[in-house]
Amino acid sequence: MPMFQYKAVSPAGEVKEGVLEGATHGSVIAHLQSLGLIPIRAAEIGAAGTVKGAAGAPATPKAGRRGRVTQDDLAIVTRELATLVRAGLPLDRSMEILIGLAEKQSVADLLAALRNEIRGGTALSKALDQHRDVFSRFYINMVKAGEVGGALGNVLLRLADFMERSKELKDSVISSMIYPIILLGVSVLSVLILVIFVVPQFKQIFDQSGKALPLMTEIVLTTGIFLRKNWPILLAALVAGLWLFRRSLKNPQTQAKWDARMLRWPIAGGLIARLEMARFSRSLGTLLQNGVPLLTGLSILKETLGNAVYREAVEAVARELKEGRGMAKPMNEAGVFPKLAVQMIGVGEETGRLDDMLFQVADVYDREVASAIKRGLAILQPVMIIGLAVLIVLIIMSILVAMFGLMDLPF
């Protein structure tokens, strides 16, 4: 049976560490709870004696690890804080425990600052507001709603669930794009090596023959020689162009035009729309579920959306909502929200279960994102492979045609 290294907290707030044998992670957690402990972490010990983290990676000690506080760090801390608060531990004591458990110094420093502010009489939401570089407005308002409603532990738990679901969706998109990006990189590199280093070697042979070369051969040779002589300038121009492009996106008008253009792309546009709809629905549903008013939720929601077109649409929906027109009708008039999502939200408004319906919409579009990625990759990968093969064949053909011409052989 596998061994698990655990960290738990006693009802008095004392941290307990040790190793337990168990069939599964869940059985170890259940055993710790039966002992009256509050489980914080339980990680399986690998064959080499290393402790597997959440993603199966060896755990790393806190020493020497500073860096910035990432959203992954924040999700872990949020869930652990929710566990401690729901178990009845005071907030400052919970922070103290998490400081000792933090694996990164930057996380420990952040928690220490929050603990000190809480001990000074500051509410958690106001303490979080002092660290806007780490905590989003969405996060802060969720915590504030939990404080007002007297259910901070439950709100933190829902917030952790939300962050983990968002991370799963983001990771699925990134992992799905790794292979096509590698394939594209290898394809471009292969063609560049062939054109820059291999093809120009034939130029001296062709020049000595004194015969006119086929147009295709001239184009390939000229391109190869040009790239070979000017690649530093071309590389610098590419880097400068990317830098200027990224800088231009900081302009709101340029960003809005670019975002609108992306939504019109054949495959990527539909994927972006589904991603934004899933993010919109899950974020707003989480806010409403925790007592945040709808208008306030829409205002907060604008900051979580990545596409400027959707941010403008949400702002327009909020304006119409203030005038008493409801939410579904303005969403339909905006023209960027999928019809199915608008209809489901309309049903949620009519039945008074808007938050539940928003979660259902999010689940629908999470599945559609996964399906769209699979369909896109099923098309993209063979197209890239065939395109690379055709390009290489054309380059080789251009050399062979010229070589056969030198030998007066019919091709």
LOLO-333569 format. One line per 8 residues: their letters; for each residue x negated, y negated, z negated of C-alpha. Coordinates in nm, 3 decimals. Each point is the difference from the previous one (the first is absolute). Example, Ala and Ser with C-alpha at 12.3 -4.5 7.8 and 13.67 -1.06 7.14 Angstrom:
LOLO-333569
as) -1.230 0.450 -0.780 ~ -0.137 -0.344 0.066 $
END
This chain:
LOLO-333569
mpmfqyka) 0.000 0.000 0.000 ~ -0.131 -0.350 0.081 ~ -0.129 -0.229 -0.272 ~ 0.122 -0.359 -0.038 ~ -0.174 -0.289 -0.169 ~ 0.261 -0.218 -0.168 ~ 0.037 -0.333 -0.171 ~ 0.299 -0.060 -0.223 $
vspagevk) 0.114 -0.233 -0.275 ~ 0.139 0.094 -0.340 ~ 0.313 -0.174 -0.136 ~ -0.237 -0.209 -0.215 ~ -0.179 -0.125 0.310 ~ -0.314 0.214 -0.036 ~ -0.157 0.118 0.327 ~ -0.052 0.378 0.024 $
egvlegat) -0.225 0.165 0.259 ~ -0.071 0.364 0.072 ~ 0.036 0.297 0.235 ~ 0.303 0.225 0.038 ~ 0.067 0.312 0.203 ~ 0.318 -0.005 0.204 ~ 0.163 0.144 0.309 ~ 0.097 -0.339 0.138 $
hgsviahl) -0.038 -0.369 -0.072 ~ 0.364 -0.011 -0.114 ~ -0.047 0.282 -0.251 ~ -0.295 -0.182 -0.158 ~ 0.208 -0.319 -0.030 ~ 0.287 0.197 -0.157 ~ -0.237 0.163 -0.250 ~ -0.144 -0.336 -0.106 $
qslglipi) 0.352 -0.136 -0.050 ~ 0.090 0.303 -0.212 ~ -0.294 -0.093 -0.224 ~ 0.154 -0.344 -0.054 ~ -0.254 -0.177 0.220 ~ 0.061 -0.253 0.277 ~ -0.180 0.130 0.313 ~ -0.188 -0.266 0.194 $
raaeigaa) -0.217 0.203 0.236 ~ -0.060 0.366 0.076 ~ -0.249 0.085 0.274 ~ -0.106 0.346 0.117 ~ -0.364 0.093 -0.053 ~ -0.157 0.123 0.324 ~ -0.219 0.305 0.049 ~ -0.316 -0.211 -0.032 $
gtvkgaag) 0.119 -0.149 -0.326 ~ 0.105 -0.330 0.158 ~ 0.330 -0.159 -0.097 ~ 0.233 -0.062 0.289 ~ 0.170 -0.338 0.011 ~ 0.339 -0.083 0.145 ~ -0.122 0.061 0.351 ~ -0.218 0.297 -0.084 $
apatpkag) -0.320 -0.203 -0.023 ~ -0.239 0.031 -0.289 ~ 0.072 -0.247 -0.274 ~ -0.259 -0.274 -0.037 ~ -0.101 -0.158 -0.329 ~ 0.072 -0.366 -0.064 ~ -0.364 -0.102 -0.029 ~ -0.123 -0.194 0.301 $
rrgrvtqd) 0.338 -0.011 0.172 ~ 0.126 -0.353 0.029 ~ 0.144 -0.097 0.337 ~ 0.340 -0.156 0.037 ~ 0.323 0.137 -0.143 ~ 0.172 0.182 0.287 ~ 0.368 0.083 0.043 ~ -0.088 0.365 -0.070 $
dlaivtre) -0.149 -0.103 -0.335 ~ 0.310 -0.205 -0.071 ~ 0.235 0.290 0.075 ~ -0.190 0.228 -0.242 ~ -0.004 -0.262 -0.277 ~ 0.371 -0.076 0.052 ~ 0.101 0.364 -0.037 ~ -0.218 0.051 -0.307 $
latlvrag) 0.131 -0.319 -0.161 ~ 0.358 0.112 0.073 ~ -0.070 0.335 -0.171 ~ -0.135 -0.167 -0.314 ~ 0.268 -0.270 -0.023 ~ 0.282 0.251 0.050 ~ -0.152 0.211 -0.278 ~ 0.050 -0.293 -0.238 $
lpldrsme) -0.354 -0.133 -0.033 ~ -0.037 -0.378 -0.036 ~ -0.105 -0.176 0.320 ~ -0.331 -0.131 -0.134 ~ -0.090 0.342 -0.140 ~ 0.085 0.158 0.335 ~ -0.233 -0.245 0.170 ~ -0.273 0.084 -0.251 $
iliglaek) 0.030 0.370 0.082 ~ -0.010 -0.063 0.375 ~ -0.313 -0.213 -0.038 ~ -0.176 0.303 -0.146 ~ 0.131 0.223 0.281 ~ -0.089 -0.235 0.287 ~ -0.252 0.150 0.244 ~ -0.098 -0.337 0.151 $
qsvadlla) -0.139 -0.291 -0.195 ~ 0.208 -0.245 0.204 ~ 0.318 0.180 -0.109 ~ -0.114 0.001 -0.363 ~ -0.075 -0.375 0.018 ~ 0.342 -0.074 0.148 ~ 0.180 0.206 -0.266 ~ -0.204 -0.168 -0.276 $
alrneirg) 0.103 -0.343 0.128 ~ 0.367 0.106 0.007 ~ -0.026 0.149 -0.349 ~ -0.147 -0.321 -0.141 ~ 0.275 -0.211 0.155 ~ 0.271 0.235 -0.131 ~ -0.148 -0.011 -0.351 ~ 0.011 -0.379 0.027 $
gtalskal) 0.378 0.018 0.040 ~ 0.023 -0.016 0.379 ~ 0.257 0.218 0.177 ~ -0.143 0.265 0.232 ~ 0.154 -0.160 0.310 ~ -0.160 -0.336 -0.082 ~ -0.332 0.170 -0.072 ~ 0.019 0.173 0.339 $
dqhrdvfs) 0.077 -0.334 0.164 ~ -0.344 -0.121 -0.106 ~ -0.151 0.266 0.229 ~ 0.177 -0.066 0.331 ~ -0.306 0.127 0.187 ~ 0.085 0.350 -0.127 ~ 0.374 0.001 -0.074 ~ 0.247 -0.093 0.271 $
rfyinmvk) 0.308 -0.211 -0.058 ~ 0.202 0.317 0.057 ~ -0.183 0.180 -0.284 ~ 0.030 -0.294 -0.240 ~ 0.373 -0.047 0.057 ~ 0.063 0.371 -0.048 ~ -0.174 -0.012 -0.336 ~ 0.190 -0.316 -0.094 $
agevggal) 0.330 0.172 0.082 ~ -0.102 0.292 -0.222 ~ -0.083 -0.233 -0.289 ~ 0.332 -0.183 0.030 ~ 0.196 0.325 0.020 ~ -0.191 0.166 -0.285 ~ -0.107 0.290 0.220 ~ -0.363 -0.080 0.076 $
gnvllrla) -0.113 0.363 -0.013 ~ 0.261 0.115 0.254 ~ -0.071 -0.294 0.228 ~ -0.374 0.071 -0.008 ~ 0.072 0.364 0.087 ~ 0.214 -0.102 0.298 ~ -0.266 -0.248 0.103 ~ -0.264 0.275 -0.008 $
dfmerske) 0.227 0.225 0.210 ~ 0.047 -0.283 0.250 ~ -0.374 -0.065 0.027 ~ -0.075 0.369 0.049 ~ 0.267 0.038 0.270 ~ -0.136 -0.308 0.178 ~ -0.352 0.142 -0.021 ~ 0.116 0.336 0.140 $
lkdsviss) 0.159 -0.175 0.297 ~ -0.309 -0.213 0.062 ~ -0.235 0.299 -0.037 ~ 0.207 0.209 0.243 ~ -0.029 -0.272 0.265 ~ -0.376 -0.044 -0.057 ~ -0.076 0.374 -0.003 ~ 0.202 0.048 0.318 $
miypiill) -0.207 -0.265 0.177 ~ -0.343 0.135 -0.100 ~ -0.023 0.261 0.278 ~ 0.113 -0.231 0.285 ~ -0.244 -0.270 -0.116 ~ -0.288 0.251 -0.010 ~ 0.103 0.134 0.341 ~ 0.012 -0.352 0.144 $
gvsvlsvl) -0.340 -0.085 -0.150 ~ -0.161 0.315 0.140 ~ 0.160 -0.063 0.340 ~ -0.125 -0.358 0.022 ~ -0.346 0.100 -0.123 ~ -0.024 0.286 0.252 ~ 0.093 -0.221 0.292 ~ -0.240 -0.276 -0.110 $
ilvifvvp) -0.291 0.245 -0.031 ~ 0.078 0.142 0.343 ~ 0.033 -0.341 0.168 ~ -0.285 -0.182 -0.177 ~ -0.269 0.271 -0.027 ~ 0.074 0.273 0.253 ~ 0.144 -0.172 0.308 ~ -0.272 -0.272 0.037 $
qfkqifdq) -0.265 0.274 0.032 ~ 0.128 0.067 0.353 ~ -0.041 -0.361 0.116 ~ -0.367 0.041 0.104 ~ 0.087 0.308 0.206 ~ 0.282 -0.183 0.176 ~ -0.217 -0.312 0.060 ~ -0.277 0.208 0.162 $
sgkalplm) 0.243 0.160 0.242 ~ 0.093 -0.338 0.149 ~ 0.352 0.126 0.072 ~ 0.317 -0.187 -0.088 ~ 0.171 0.141 -0.305 ~ 0.372 0.072 -0.031 ~ 0.197 -0.275 -0.170 ~ 0.083 0.221 -0.301 $
teivlttg) -0.371 0.076 -0.053 ~ -0.092 -0.371 0.027 ~ 0.260 -0.089 -0.262 ~ -0.119 0.268 -0.245 ~ -0.369 -0.089 0.049 ~ 0.058 -0.375 -0.034 ~ 0.210 0.053 -0.313 ~ -0.264 0.225 -0.160 $
iflrknwp) -0.289 -0.238 0.073 ~ 0.200 -0.300 -0.121 ~ 0.091 0.173 -0.328 ~ -0.358 0.120 -0.050 ~ -0.145 -0.349 0.040 ~ 0.268 -0.198 -0.183 ~ 0.127 0.230 -0.274 ~ -0.128 -0.223 -0.288 $
illaalva) 0.185 -0.300 0.146 ~ 0.313 0.207 0.060 ~ -0.010 0.144 -0.353 ~ -0.042 -0.349 -0.150 ~ 0.288 -0.127 0.214 ~ 0.219 0.291 -0.118 ~ -0.077 -0.068 -0.368 ~ 0.058 -0.374 0.048 $
glwlfrrs) 0.327 0.069 0.178 ~ 0.125 0.224 -0.280 ~ -0.100 -0.260 -0.258 ~ 0.181 -0.278 0.188 ~ 0.306 0.224 0.042 ~ 0.016 0.076 -0.373 ~ -0.047 -0.366 -0.081 ~ 0.280 -0.099 0.238 $
lknpqtqa) 0.236 0.240 -0.179 ~ -0.031 -0.215 -0.313 ~ 0.206 -0.259 0.185 ~ 0.368 0.082 -0.079 ~ 0.120 -0.086 0.352 ~ -0.264 0.219 0.165 ~ 0.075 0.280 -0.247 ~ 0.373 -0.021 0.076 $
kwdarmlr) -0.062 0.015 0.377 ~ -0.234 0.297 -0.036 ~ 0.239 0.187 -0.231 ~ 0.288 -0.057 0.243 ~ -0.216 0.128 0.287 ~ -0.093 0.315 -0.194 ~ 0.367 0.085 -0.054 ~ 0.041 0.013 0.380 $
wpiaggli) -0.280 0.255 0.049 ~ 0.132 0.334 0.141 ~ -0.083 0.244 -0.283 ~ -0.168 -0.209 -0.270 ~ 0.287 -0.253 -0.007 ~ 0.255 0.261 -0.107 ~ -0.238 0.135 -0.262 ~ -0.061 -0.346 -0.147 $
arlemarf) 0.374 -0.068 -0.013 ~ 0.066 0.326 -0.184 ~ -0.284 -0.065 -0.245 ~ 0.131 -0.348 -0.080 ~ 0.355 0.131 -0.041 ~ -0.115 0.273 -0.239 ~ -0.204 -0.253 -0.201 ~ 0.289 -0.250 -0.004 $
srslgtll) 0.256 0.255 -0.117 ~ -0.209 0.166 -0.270 ~ -0.132 -0.329 -0.138 ~ 0.342 -0.167 -0.017 ~ 0.163 0.315 -0.139 ~ -0.261 0.019 -0.277 ~ 0.053 -0.366 -0.090 ~ 0.380 0.031 -0.010 $
qngvpllt) -0.017 0.322 -0.200 ~ -0.192 -0.183 -0.268 ~ 0.236 -0.293 -0.035 ~ -0.159 -0.257 0.232 ~ 0.273 -0.209 0.171 ~ 0.038 0.053 0.375 ~ -0.099 -0.355 0.099 ~ -0.308 0.011 -0.223 $
glsilket) -0.082 0.344 0.137 ~ 0.008 -0.125 0.359 ~ -0.226 -0.291 -0.094 ~ -0.250 0.237 -0.161 ~ 0.033 0.249 0.285 ~ -0.137 -0.241 0.260 ~ -0.346 0.034 -0.155 ~ -0.003 0.380 0.036 $
lgnavyre) 0.072 0.006 0.375 ~ -0.294 0.003 0.236 ~ 0.175 -0.121 0.317 ~ 0.079 -0.374 0.032 ~ 0.311 0.071 0.211 ~ 0.153 0.203 -0.282 ~ -0.100 -0.258 -0.260 ~ 0.184 -0.269 0.198 $
aveavare) 0.300 0.230 0.041 ~ 0.017 0.067 -0.375 ~ -0.018 -0.375 -0.066 ~ 0.291 -0.055 0.239 ~ 0.202 0.278 -0.169 ~ -0.061 -0.164 -0.339 ~ 0.129 -0.334 0.130 ~ 0.317 0.164 0.134 $
lkegrgma) 0.044 0.192 -0.324 ~ 0.004 -0.328 -0.195 ~ 0.295 -0.109 0.214 ~ 0.194 0.311 -0.099 ~ -0.026 0.191 0.330 ~ -0.132 0.314 -0.162 ~ -0.312 0.183 0.112 ~ 0.090 0.245 0.278 $
kpmneagv) 0.148 -0.256 0.243 ~ -0.301 -0.239 -0.006 ~ -0.232 0.301 0.037 ~ 0.190 0.108 0.310 ~ -0.018 -0.354 0.145 ~ -0.376 -0.018 -0.063 ~ -0.047 0.259 0.276 ~ -0.310 0.166 -0.145 $
fpklavqm) 0.154 0.245 -0.248 ~ 0.104 0.345 0.132 ~ 0.376 0.043 0.048 ~ 0.012 0.315 -0.214 ~ -0.169 -0.177 -0.292 ~ 0.238 -0.297 0.026 ~ 0.305 0.227 0.001 ~ -0.124 0.196 -0.302 $
igvgeetg) -0.073 -0.322 -0.190 ~ 0.348 -0.126 0.091 ~ 0.151 0.317 -0.151 ~ -0.213 -0.053 -0.312 ~ 0.133 -0.355 -0.036 ~ 0.362 0.112 0.038 ~ -0.032 0.282 -0.254 ~ -0.207 -0.200 -0.251 $
rlddmlfq) -0.290 0.246 0.028 ~ -0.243 -0.209 0.202 ~ -0.311 0.115 -0.191 ~ 0.079 0.370 0.054 ~ 0.070 -0.059 0.369 ~ -0.326 -0.191 0.041 ~ -0.191 0.300 -0.135 ~ 0.181 0.224 0.248 $
vadvydre) -0.094 -0.238 0.282 ~ -0.364 0.010 -0.118 ~ 0.003 0.382 0.002 ~ 0.145 0.003 0.353 ~ -0.268 -0.231 0.136 ~ -0.280 0.173 -0.190 ~ 0.096 0.316 0.188 ~ 0.030 -0.191 0.328 $
vasaikrg) -0.350 -0.147 -0.050 ~ -0.143 0.349 -0.047 ~ 0.190 0.125 0.306 ~ -0.107 -0.301 0.212 ~ -0.365 0.054 -0.093 ~ 0.018 0.365 0.103 ~ 0.166 -0.087 0.332 ~ -0.247 -0.281 0.067 $
lailqpvm) -0.301 0.221 -0.072 ~ 0.145 0.278 0.214 ~ -0.002 -0.246 0.292 ~ -0.312 -0.200 -0.083 ~ -0.252 0.281 -0.047 ~ 0.045 0.176 0.337 ~ 0.016 -0.339 0.178 ~ -0.333 -0.101 -0.154 $
iiglavli) -0.163 0.334 0.084 ~ 0.126 -0.004 0.359 ~ -0.098 -0.365 0.040 ~ -0.354 0.071 -0.123 ~ -0.030 0.302 0.230 ~ 0.120 -0.198 0.302 ~ -0.240 -0.288 -0.072 ~ -0.301 0.231 -0.037 $
vliimsil) 0.095 0.189 0.316 ~ 0.023 -0.328 0.195 ~ -0.346 -0.107 -0.123 ~ -0.153 0.338 0.095 ~ 0.181 -0.004 0.334 ~ -0.140 -0.345 0.078 ~ -0.357 0.137 -0.042 ~ 0.069 0.326 0.188 $
vamfglmd) 0.153 -0.183 0.297 ~ -0.311 -0.217 0.027 ~ -0.235 0.300 -0.039 ~ 0.179 0.198 0.273 ~ -0.020 -0.310 0.219 ~ -0.378 -0.010 -0.043 ~ -0.028 0.362 0.113 ~ 0.245 -0.059 0.289 $
lpf) 0.225 0.268 -0.136 ~ 0.378 -0.019 0.027 ~ 0.168 -0.036 -0.333 $
END
